[in-house]
Structure formats: structure tokens, C-alpha cells
Amino acid sequence: MSFAQKLFGPFRPTTRNKDHYPAYTRSAEEQYLQTLLTNTMSNTFYADQKELLSDAEQLHHEMAAANPTFMAKALVFARNTGLMRLQPIFGLAVLSAYRPDLFAKVFPQVVRIPSDLFDFLTILKGQGRGEGGRAVKRQVNQFLAGVSEYWAVKYNGRGRGYSLGDVIATAHPKPADLKQQALFRYLRGWEADLELLPQVAALERLKRAASESEQIEWIGRGKLPYETVTGAIQPTKAVWEALLYQMPTFALLRHLNALQRAGVLDDKRNLDYVIARFNDEEALRKARILPFRFATAFRQVEHPDLRDALRDAVDLTFGNLPDLGEDTAIFLDISGSMEGQYLETGSVFALALYKKTRGNSLFWLFNHEVRDARPSKRDSILGQAQHIRASGGTDTGAPVRKLLLERKRVDQIIIITDEHQNTGSPFYRELAQYRAAINPEVKAFIVDIAPYRYAMVPEMDRNTFYIYGWSDTVLSYIAQTLQGYASMTKQVDAMDLDKKE
């Protein structure tokens, strides 16, 4: 490429961000994947809920019209690998109007549990589409055919606008046998034969239990989930203790404070049980908990042994991450716009990556300035992440400029950021200068954890890779790309929708 082409060709900025700094537009597919994996439709530093909702709706419709097959694959990926809920369900509602065939193919992989179904139906109603037509009704009926007693007692409340009883009343599914008939009647609020439904019967007995011991008996006999119990009765310490031993890992993490307040963890046997659960690497892997959830719990609990257990849990969560090369520079954006979950997630990601270089990489924090974080390769990820604070402006070029000034040669640069430059020199300009002066083959990985649709690097740069999301799996993509695998967008595009899970 000639010098003139470099200056005036396709690598010139194509847009500007909200602070009017030069930026680039990535492909529609990449923007869509970014939205699915980062846009929770909660207020952010640069966009409020209304703007994010409008932006997402526009993207869903654009992708459904332009590339519905990629859209369907991306919805499945975001729900199951990215561990996101609302955006994939929103996208599924839009896809149902454009391609009922693709909608039917991916519905079971996006709508996994009743609360997903309730949100899906709420979105359809909000779009003015009523019940959604035959294709939707067919999928809803197939979903209802798989409703269990466990789901019946756990999800028949009305906190999401719908209950299972409401859906049954609308869809009119045909029961397959007498047990399912009894279950559907119970969910509608009609008289039902509870002898066919022992778990439901246990819940009804719990509601009428006259003593604490009787409550505990029915919780155990019915294996009643904690959400159902806490919705039916006011739990005592003994009831919480009974629930402790049947809580899933994520529920246990979310209710550490409640268990502490109830005095359950004052008993060493209970405390040891909880600690053992958070030291079970296989259980943590299966629970697939977003890393920032651990950071939130760590911030809230006070018991030193519990804090140690959470430290260990996060280190175990990232234990299977492939090792990265030592010639790596890790840059973490700590500017003011990263405050909150962005920084909690980014700090955990950055420190996990640092540990996977065996502590031999560069680890710099940047806002409008750059400083060496000097992390410990022995101290826990959470313990170090809690000391990282957000402040200042955003100069995404600053850490690369420092690399160049200090003549440090690295083979890969990993930058974790919301990509919102508001001061200094653009990242891509500094990256180009670094490649010209130090290492022309350096790879750049941009881990973007925000939903803003402008980018720091043009799509044509073949040595820069974008990775989106909050799940710990985003870090695996860095190692996979170094080993020659395709980009995240290409991996999604290569998915086989006909392949059964």
C-alpha cells in the first residue's frame, strides 16, 4: 500500500464518538454481536436506557433483514456462550417476524427457562404483535410440553408480568398424560389431583405448615427451590439452613449476605460446606457465573473466610484458560466511564490474563495517563481487583505511546476498554507508529465490554481482533486466535444450527 493510500484510503476514520473523537465503523455483523454481548439496556456513562433500547431495536431489525442466518447463530451464541439473556430474547422476538423457519430452529436454544419465555412474550406484546402468530404458538406449546413440577413451583409467580398459568391459558396446550393434565390445571389455579404431583403437594403443605420443623420437613421432602420457599413463607435461621444444602452455586453466591444475616454461617459446619462449594472447580465450571458476580459478592460479604473462598473461586474459574506468551502487554482502561460493572469485569479479566502469562507480561492501567500496576502473580485476582479505581479521561493511545517511547517489544497487546476516547492521541495512530518502529507483526486484541457502536480500529486491519462480552469465555478467544483460530465473528458465522447440543 502506498503512503497516499495509507493517508487517504480505507484506514481513515469513518465516524466520531460521543466526544467527537475520530472512530471507525465495524461490520454490521460485528456491531450486532457486540450489542448482544454487552448491551444490557441499563444506563451507562454515555447512553441511557432509552437510547440503548432504541439502538438495539434498530440493529435487530437491520440484521433480520440483511443477514438473518448470522442473526440466528449470534442469538444462540450470546445466550449460551456469552451468558446474556435479554438481548438474545429481544432479537428472537424480532427474528420471528422475518424468518419463522430460523426462529423455530433456534427458539429452544435461546428460550431455556420459563423466565426467558415470559420475557419473550412481554417483548412480543410490547411490539404490538399479540401472541405472535402460529410459528410462535407452536414453539410455546413445545416448550410447555417440557414443563416440570420443579418449574411449576419455581416459576409460577407473576413477577415478570406472566406466569406459566397465563401462558397455558393463552396457548391451550394439550396435556400428554394425566400427570401433565394435573400440572396444567394446578398452574391455571384450578382443582387438580396433587397425588400425581408430589413436589407441588409439598409446596402447598409448606404454605399451611404450623411449625418450623414441619416447614423444614416439607422443604426436604419436596426438594423445594429457595425462591419458592422464600416466596411462600418468612424463612427462619433453621429454614435458611435447610435451603443451604440444596442451593445451586449461583444462588449460593447471591444469598451469602442473607445467610450471613440469618446467622447460618456462624455454624462452622455450614461455613465449611459453603467454602467447599466455592472450591469445587467442576461445580464452578458448570455454574457458568459471570466474573463480575464474584466481584459484587466479594464487595458485599465481610466474613474473612468467605472472602478467601471467593478469591479462590475466581482463580479456579480462570484455571483452565490457556497460557499466553510472555511477550504480552495488558492495558486496562480505568477512566471514569468504566465505573461500576465495566471496571469490575475488566479488572478481573486483566488480572486473569496477567496470571496466564505467569506474571511476566506488562500490566498497565490507563486513563489520560499510564501507570504500571505492578500486580502480584501470587495474590488472588479478586484481592487485587478491589483496589483498582476508575477516574479521569480516556487516552486509548497513551499506553501504546509509552511502549514506543520505552522501546519495549511485545508480540501481543491486549486492551480492555469501553473504547471511548476523549483526550490524547487515538489508539490506532499510536499502534501504527509502534508497528512501523518496533514490531510490524504485533497483534492487538480489543476486549470491548460496552455497547457503543464506534471502534478504535478499522475492520481492514488483519492483525487486530475484537472480542466482546462479560463471560470468562471471551478470554479464551485471545488464546484461540493466537493459535490460529478465526475471529469471534467468524466463529459465530461458522456455527451449525442443525447440530444438536
C-alpha positions as CSV (number, residue, x, y, z in Angstrom):
1,M,0.0,0.0,0.0
2,S,1.4,3.4,-1.0
3,F,1.9,6.3,1.5
4,A,-1.0,8.2,-0.1
5,Q,-3.3,5.1,0.3
6,K,-2.4,4.9,3.9
7,L,-3.2,8.6,4.5
8,F,-6.3,8.9,2.4
9,G,-7.5,5.3,1.9
10,P,-9.9,3.0,3.8
11,F,-7.9,3.3,7.1
12,R,-9.0,6.8,7.7
13,P,-11.6,7.3,10.5
14,T,-15.2,6.9,9.2
15,T,-17.1,8.3,12.2
16,R,-16.8,10.1,15.5
17,N,-17.7,9.0,19.0
18,K,-19.8,10.9,21.5
19,D,-16.9,13.1,22.5
20,H,-16.3,13.8,18.8
21,Y,-13.0,11.9,18.6
22,P,-12.3,10.0,15.3
23,A,-13.5,6.4,15.3
24,Y,-14.3,3.6,12.9
25,T,-17.3,1.6,11.9
26,R,-17.0,-2.2,12.1
27,S,-19.2,-4.6,10.1
28,A,-22.9,-4.9,10.7
29,E,-22.4,-8.5,12.0
30,E,-19.7,-7.4,14.4
31,Q,-21.8,-4.5,15.7
32,Y,-24.6,-6.9,16.2
33,L,-22.5,-9.4,18.1
34,Q,-21.3,-6.5,20.3
35,T,-24.8,-5.4,21.1
36,L,-25.9,-9.0,22.0
37,L,-22.9,-9.5,24.3
38,T,-22.7,-6.1,26.0
39,N,-25.9,-4.1,25.8
40,T,-27.9,-5.0,29.0
41,M,-30.1,-1.9,28.3
42,S,-29.1,-0.5,31.7
43,N,-27.9,3.1,31.9
44,T,-24.2,3.6,31.0
45,F,-21.8,6.6,31.2
46,Y,-22.6,7.7,27.7
47,A,-26.0,6.3,26.9
48,D,-29.3,6.0,28.9
49,Q,-31.7,3.1,28.9
50,K,-34.0,4.6,26.2
51,E,-31.1,5.2,23.8
52,L,-29.7,1.7,24.2
53,L,-33.1,0.2,23.7
54,S,-33.7,2.2,20.5
55,D,-30.2,1.4,19.2
56,A,-30.7,-2.4,19.9
57,E,-34.1,-2.5,18.3
58,Q,-32.8,-0.8,15.1
59,L,-29.9,-3.3,15.0
60,H,-32.2,-6.3,15.5
61,H,-34.4,-5.3,12.6
62,E,-31.4,-4.4,10.3
63,M,-29.8,-7.8,10.9
64,A,-33.1,-9.7,10.5
65,A,-33.5,-8.1,7.1
66,A,-29.9,-8.3,5.9
67,N,-28.4,-11.5,7.4
68,P,-31.0,-13.5,9.3
69,T,-28.9,-16.6,9.3
70,F,-26.0,-14.9,11.1
71,M,-28.5,-13.3,13.4
72,A,-29.9,-16.7,14.4
73,K,-26.4,-18.1,15.1
74,A,-25.5,-15.0,17.1
75,L,-28.6,-15.3,19.3
76,V,-27.7,-18.8,20.2
77,F,-24.0,-17.9,20.9
78,A,-24.9,-14.9,23.0
79,R,-27.4,-16.8,25.1
80,N,-25.3,-19.9,25.7
81,T,-21.6,-18.9,25.4
82,G,-21.9,-15.2,26.2
83,L,-24.4,-16.0,29.1
84,M,-26.6,-13.0,28.2
85,R,-30.4,-13.1,28.4
86,L,-32.4,-10.1,27.4
87,Q,-30.8,-9.1,24.1
88,P,-30.9,-12.6,22.6
89,I,-34.5,-12.9,23.6
90,F,-35.3,-9.4,22.2
91,G,-33.6,-10.5,18.9
92,L,-35.5,-13.8,18.8
93,A,-38.8,-11.8,19.0
94,V,-37.7,-9.7,16.1
95,L,-36.5,-12.7,14.1
96,S,-39.9,-14.5,14.5
97,A,-41.4,-11.8,12.3
98,Y,-38.8,-12.1,9.5
99,R,-37.9,-15.7,9.3
100,P,-40.2,-18.1,11.1
101,D,-38.1,-21.1,10.0
102,L,-34.9,-19.8,11.6
103,F,-36.9,-18.6,14.6
104,A,-38.2,-22.2,15.2
105,K,-34.8,-23.7,14.8
106,V,-33.2,-21.6,17.5
107,F,-36.1,-21.0,19.9
108,P,-35.2,-23.9,22.2
109,Q,-31.6,-22.7,22.4
110,V,-32.5,-19.1,23.3
111,V,-35.6,-19.7,25.5
112,R,-34.1,-22.0,28.0
113,I,-36.3,-21.5,31.1
114,P,-39.8,-20.1,31.9
115,S,-38.5,-16.6,32.8
116,D,-37.0,-16.5,29.3
117,L,-40.4,-17.3,27.9
118,F,-42.1,-14.7,30.0
119,D,-39.7,-12.0,28.8
120,F,-40.1,-13.2,25.2
121,L,-43.9,-12.9,25.4
122,T,-43.6,-9.5,27.1
123,I,-41.4,-8.2,24.2
124,L,-43.9,-9.5,21.6
125,K,-46.7,-7.8,23.4
126,G,-44.7,-4.6,23.6
127,Q,-44.1,-4.7,19.9
128,G,-47.9,-4.8,19.3
129,R,-47.7,-8.4,17.9
130,G,-50.1,-10.0,20.4
131,E,-49.4,-13.8,20.7
132,G,-47.0,-13.7,17.7
133,G,-48.8,-16.0,15.3
134,R,-48.8,-19.7,14.5
135,A,-45.0,-20.1,14.5
136,V,-44.7,-18.6,17.9
137,K,-47.6,-20.6,19.3
138,R,-46.1,-23.8,18.0
139,Q,-42.8,-23.2,19.8
140,V,-44.6,-22.1,23.0
141,N,-46.6,-25.3,23.1
142,Q,-43.5,-27.4,22.6
143,F,-41.9,-25.5,25.5
144,L,-44.9,-26.1,27.7
145,A,-44.8,-29.8,26.9
146,G,-41.5,-29.9,28.8
147,V,-42.6,-28.0,31.9
148,S,-41.8,-30.0,35.1
149,E,-43.1,-29.8,38.6
150,Y,-39.9,-28.1,39.6
151,W,-40.5,-25.3,37.0
152,A,-44.1,-25.2,38.2
153,V,-43.3,-24.4,41.8
154,K,-40.4,-22.1,40.9
155,Y,-41.7,-20.0,38.0
156,N,-45.5,-19.7,38.5
157,G,-45.2,-16.3,40.2
158,R,-46.2,-13.1,38.5
159,G,-43.0,-11.1,39.0
160,R,-42.3,-10.9,35.2
161,G,-45.9,-10.0,34.1
162,Y,-46.6,-13.5,33.0
163,S,-46.9,-16.8,34.9
164,L,-46.9,-20.3,33.5
165,G,-50.6,-20.4,34.1
166,D,-51.1,-17.3,32.0
167,V,-49.1,-18.9,29.1
168,I,-51.1,-22.1,29.3
169,A,-54.4,-20.1,29.3
170,T,-53.2,-18.4,26.1
171,A,-51.6,-21.3,24.2
172,H,-54.1,-24.0,25.2
173,P,-51.5,-26.9,25.0
174,K,-52.9,-30.5,25.1
175,P,-51.6,-32.5,28.0
176,A,-49.8,-35.7,27.1
177,D,-51.0,-37.7,30.2
178,L,-52.9,-37.4,33.4
179,K,-49.9,-36.1,35.3
180,Q,-49.4,-33.2,32.8
181,Q,-53.1,-32.6,32.9
182,A,-53.0,-32.2,36.7
183,L,-50.0,-30.0,36.4
184,F,-51.6,-27.7,33.8
185,R,-54.8,-27.5,35.9
186,Y,-52.7,-26.6,39.0
187,L,-50.9,-23.9,37.1
188,R,-54.2,-22.4,35.9
189,G,-55.4,-22.3,39.5
190,W,-58.0,-25.0,39.1
191,E,-58.6,-28.0,41.2
192,A,-56.0,-30.7,40.5
193,D,-55.1,-34.2,41.7
194,L,-52.0,-33.4,43.8
195,E,-51.3,-37.1,44.4
196,L,-49.9,-37.1,40.9
197,L,-47.7,-34.0,41.8
198,P,-45.7,-34.7,45.0
199,Q,-43.5,-31.6,44.7
200,V,-46.5,-29.4,44.2
201,A,-48.2,-31.1,47.1
202,A,-45.1,-30.4,49.3
203,L,-45.3,-26.7,48.4
204,E,-49.0,-26.5,49.3
205,R,-48.2,-28.3,52.6
206,L,-45.4,-25.9,53.3
207,K,-47.8,-22.9,53.0
208,R,-50.0,-24.4,55.6
209,A,-47.3,-25.8,57.9
210,A,-47.9,-24.9,61.6
211,S,-44.3,-25.2,62.9
212,E,-40.7,-24.6,61.8
213,S,-40.0,-28.4,61.9
214,E,-43.0,-29.1,59.7
215,Q,-41.8,-26.4,57.2
216,I,-38.3,-28.0,57.1
217,E,-39.8,-31.4,56.6
218,W,-41.8,-30.3,53.5
219,I,-38.8,-28.3,52.1
220,G,-36.8,-31.5,52.3
221,R,-39.4,-33.9,51.0
222,G,-40.3,-31.7,48.1
223,K,-36.8,-30.5,47.4
224,L,-38.3,-27.1,47.1
225,P,-36.2,-24.4,45.5
226,Y,-35.2,-21.4,47.7
227,E,-37.1,-18.9,45.5
228,T,-40.3,-20.8,46.1
229,V,-39.8,-21.2,49.8
230,T,-38.8,-17.6,50.4
231,G,-41.9,-16.5,48.4
232,A,-44.2,-18.8,50.4
233,I,-43.0,-18.2,54.0
234,Q,-40.8,-16.0,56.0
235,P,-37.7,-18.1,56.4
236,T,-36.1,-18.5,59.9
237,K,-32.5,-19.4,60.5
238,A,-33.3,-23.1,60.5
239,V,-35.2,-22.8,57.2
240,W,-32.3,-21.0,55.6
241,E,-30.1,-23.8,56.9
242,A,-32.3,-26.3,55.2
243,L,-32.2,-24.4,52.0
244,L,-28.4,-24.0,52.1
245,Y,-27.8,-27.7,51.3
246,Q,-29.8,-27.7,48.1
247,M,-29.0,-24.3,46.6
248,P,-27.3,-24.2,43.2
249,T,-23.9,-22.5,43.1
250,F,-25.1,-19.2,41.7
251,A,-28.0,-19.0,44.2
252,L,-25.5,-19.6,47.0
253,L,-23.3,-16.8,45.7
254,R,-26.2,-14.4,45.5
255,H,-27.5,-15.2,49.0
256,L,-24.3,-15.2,51.0
257,N,-25.4,-11.9,52.7
258,A,-28.8,-13.3,53.6
259,L,-27.2,-16.5,55.0
260,Q,-24.8,-14.4,57.0
261,R,-27.5,-12.1,58.4
262,A,-29.6,-15.1,59.4
263,G,-26.7,-16.5,61.4
264,V,-26.5,-19.7,59.3
265,L,-22.8,-19.3,58.7
266,D,-22.0,-18.9,62.4
267,D,-22.1,-22.7,62.4
268,K,-18.7,-24.0,61.4
269,R,-20.2,-27.0,59.6
270,N,-22.3,-24.7,57.4
271,L,-19.4,-22.3,56.8
272,D,-17.1,-25.2,55.8
273,Y,-19.8,-26.5,53.4
274,V,-20.0,-23.1,51.6
275,I,-16.3,-22.8,51.4
276,A,-16.0,-26.3,49.9
277,R,-18.7,-25.4,47.3
278,F,-16.6,-22.4,46.2
279,N,-13.5,-24.6,46.0
280,D,-15.2,-27.2,43.7
281,E,-13.7,-26.4,40.3
282,E,-16.1,-28.7,38.3
283,A,-19.2,-27.2,40.0
284,L,-17.9,-23.7,39.3
285,R,-17.4,-24.6,35.6
286,K,-20.9,-26.0,35.3
287,A,-22.4,-22.9,37.1
288,R,-21.0,-20.6,34.4
289,I,-21.2,-17.5,36.6
290,L,-20.2,-14.1,35.1
291,P,-17.0,-12.9,36.8
292,F,-18.4,-9.6,38.0
293,R,-20.9,-11.6,40.1
294,F,-18.0,-12.8,42.2
295,A,-16.6,-9.3,42.5
296,T,-20.0,-8.0,43.6
297,A,-20.3,-10.7,46.3
298,F,-16.7,-10.1,47.4
299,R,-17.6,-6.4,47.9
300,Q,-20.6,-7.2,50.0
301,V,-19.5,-10.0,52.3
302,E,-17.4,-9.3,55.4
303,H,-16.5,-12.8,56.8
304,P,-12.8,-13.3,56.1
305,D,-13.1,-17.0,55.4
306,L,-15.9,-16.3,52.8
307,R,-13.8,-13.6,51.2
308,D,-10.9,-16.1,50.9
309,A,-13.3,-18.7,49.4
310,L,-14.4,-16.2,46.8
311,R,-10.8,-15.3,46.0
312,D,-10.1,-19.0,45.4
313,A,-13.3,-19.4,43.3
314,V,-12.3,-16.8,40.8
315,D,-8.8,-18.1,40.5
316,L,-10.3,-21.6,39.8
317,T,-12.8,-20.2,37.3
318,F,-9.9,-19.0,35.1
319,G,-7.7,-22.0,35.9
320,N,-8.4,-23.7,32.5
321,L,-7.6,-20.6,30.5
322,P,-4.8,-21.4,28.0
323,D,-1.4,-19.8,28.9
324,L,-0.4,-16.7,27.0
325,G,3.0,-15.8,25.8
326,E,5.3,-13.7,28.0
327,D,5.8,-11.0,25.3
328,T,2.3,-9.6,26.1
329,A,1.2,-6.1,27.2
330,I,-2.1,-5.9,29.0
331,F,-3.8,-2.4,29.2
332,L,-6.8,-1.8,31.4
333,D,-8.9,1.3,30.9
334,I,-9.7,2.8,34.3
335,S,-11.2,6.1,33.1
336,G,-14.4,7.5,34.7
337,S,-16.7,5.9,32.1
338,M,-15.6,2.5,33.2
339,E,-17.0,2.9,36.7
340,G,-19.1,0.1,38.1
341,Q,-19.6,-3.3,36.4
342,Y,-17.4,-2.4,33.4
343,L,-14.4,-1.9,35.7
344,E,-15.3,-4.9,38.0
345,T,-15.4,-7.1,34.9
346,G,-12.4,-5.6,33.2
347,S,-10.2,-5.8,36.3
348,V,-10.9,-9.5,36.8
349,F,-10.3,-10.1,33.1
350,A,-7.0,-8.2,33.1
351,L,-5.6,-9.9,36.2
352,A,-6.6,-13.3,35.0
353,L,-4.7,-12.7,31.8
354,Y,-1.7,-11.4,33.7
355,K,-1.6,-14.7,35.7
356,K,-1.8,-16.7,32.5
357,T,1.5,-15.0,31.4
358,R,2.9,-16.3,34.6
359,G,3.4,-12.7,35.8
360,N,5.9,-12.0,33.0
361,S,3.8,-9.6,30.9
362,L,3.4,-5.8,31.2
363,F,0.3,-4.8,33.1
364,W,-0.5,-1.1,32.8
365,L,-3.6,0.9,33.9
366,F,-4.5,4.0,31.8
367,N,-7.0,6.8,31.8
368,H,-5.5,10.1,30.5
369,E,-2.2,8.9,32.0
370,V,-0.4,5.5,32.2
371,R,0.9,3.7,35.3
372,D,2.4,0.3,35.9
373,A,0.0,-1.6,38.1
374,R,2.8,-3.9,39.4
375,P,0.4,-6.8,40.2
376,S,1.4,-9.9,42.2
377,K,1.3,-13.2,40.4
378,R,0.7,-14.9,43.7
379,D,-2.1,-12.7,45.3
380,S,-5.7,-13.5,44.3
381,I,-7.4,-11.9,41.3
382,L,-10.3,-10.5,43.4
383,G,-8.0,-9.3,46.2
384,Q,-6.1,-7.2,43.7
385,A,-9.1,-6.1,41.6
386,Q,-10.8,-4.5,44.6
387,H,-8.0,-1.9,44.7
388,I,-8.4,-0.7,41.1
389,R,-10.5,2.5,40.9
390,A,-12.0,4.5,38.0
391,S,-11.2,8.2,37.4
392,G,-10.0,10.6,34.7
393,G,-10.4,10.9,31.0
394,T,-9.6,8.3,28.3
395,D,-6.5,8.4,26.1
396,T,-6.5,5.0,24.5
397,G,-3.3,5.8,22.6
398,A,-1.3,6.6,25.8
399,P,-0.2,3.0,26.8
400,V,1.0,2.2,23.2
401,R,2.8,5.6,23.1
402,K,4.6,4.6,26.3
403,L,5.6,1.3,24.8
404,L,7.1,3.1,21.8
405,L,8.9,5.7,24.0
406,E,10.4,2.9,26.1
407,R,11.2,0.8,23.1
408,K,9.5,-2.3,24.6
409,R,8.9,-5.1,22.1
410,V,5.8,-7.2,22.6
411,D,4.1,-9.7,20.3
412,Q,0.5,-9.0,21.5
413,I,-1.3,-6.1,23.0
414,I,-4.5,-6.7,24.9
415,I,-6.6,-3.7,25.8
416,I,-9.7,-3.9,27.9
417,T,-11.9,-0.8,27.4
418,D,-15.2,0.7,26.5
419,E,-13.3,2.3,23.6
420,H,-14.5,5.9,24.4
421,Q,-11.6,8.2,23.6
422,N,-12.0,11.8,24.9
423,T,-8.4,13.1,25.1
424,G,-5.0,12.5,23.7
425,S,-3.9,10.6,20.6
426,P,-6.1,7.8,19.1
427,F,-5.1,4.2,19.8
428,Y,-4.8,3.2,16.1
429,R,-2.5,6.1,15.3
430,E,-0.1,5.0,18.0
431,L,-0.5,1.3,17.1
432,A,0.5,2.1,13.5
433,Q,3.6,4.0,14.7
434,Y,4.6,1.2,17.1
435,R,4.3,-1.3,14.2
436,A,6.4,0.9,12.0
437,A,9.1,1.4,14.6
438,I,9.2,-1.7,16.8
439,N,7.2,-4.7,15.7
440,P,5.3,-4.8,12.4
441,E,3.7,-8.1,13.3
442,V,2.3,-7.2,16.7
443,K,-1.3,-8.4,17.3
444,A,-3.8,-6.2,19.1
445,F,-6.8,-7.7,20.9
446,I,-9.5,-5.3,21.9
447,V,-11.8,-6.7,24.6
448,D,-14.8,-4.4,24.4
449,I,-17.2,-4.6,27.3
450,A,-19.5,-1.7,26.4
451,P,-22.3,-1.4,23.8
452,Y,-21.1,1.8,22.0
453,R,-21.1,1.2,18.2
454,Y,-17.9,3.0,17.2
455,A,-14.5,1.3,17.2
456,M,-10.8,2.3,17.7
457,V,-9.5,0.2,14.7
458,P,-10.8,-0.2,11.2
459,E,-12.1,-3.6,10.1
460,M,-9.4,-4.0,7.4
461,D,-6.6,-4.3,9.9
462,R,-5.9,-8.0,9.9
463,N,-3.7,-8.1,13.0
464,T,-6.3,-6.5,15.3
465,F,-9.0,-8.7,16.8
466,Y,-12.2,-7.6,18.5
467,I,-13.7,-9.7,21.4
468,Y,-16.9,-8.7,23.1
469,G,-18.7,-9.7,26.3
470,W,-18.7,-10.3,30.0
471,S,-18.3,-14.0,30.1
472,D,-15.0,-15.6,31.0
473,T,-15.1,-17.3,27.6
474,V,-14.1,-14.1,25.9
475,L,-10.6,-14.6,27.3
476,S,-10.3,-18.0,25.6
477,Y,-10.8,-16.3,22.3
478,I,-7.5,-14.5,22.7
479,A,-5.6,-17.7,23.2
480,Q,-7.5,-19.4,20.4
481,T,-6.7,-16.5,18.0
482,L,-3.0,-16.7,18.8
483,Q,-3.2,-20.4,17.9
484,G,-4.7,-19.6,14.5
485,Y,-8.4,-19.8,15.1
486,A,-10.8,-17.4,13.4
487,S,-12.1,-14.2,14.9
488,M,-15.2,-14.2,17.2
489,T,-17.4,-13.1,14.4
490,K,-16.1,-15.8,12.0
491,Q,-16.5,-18.4,14.7
492,V,-20.1,-17.5,15.2
493,D,-20.7,-17.4,11.4
494,A,-19.3,-21.0,11.2
495,M,-21.8,-22.4,13.7
496,D,-24.0,-25.2,12.6
497,L,-27.6,-24.5,13.6
498,D,-28.6,-28.1,12.8
499,K,-26.1,-29.6,15.2
500,K,-27.9,-30.7,18.4
501,E,-26.4,-29.7,21.7
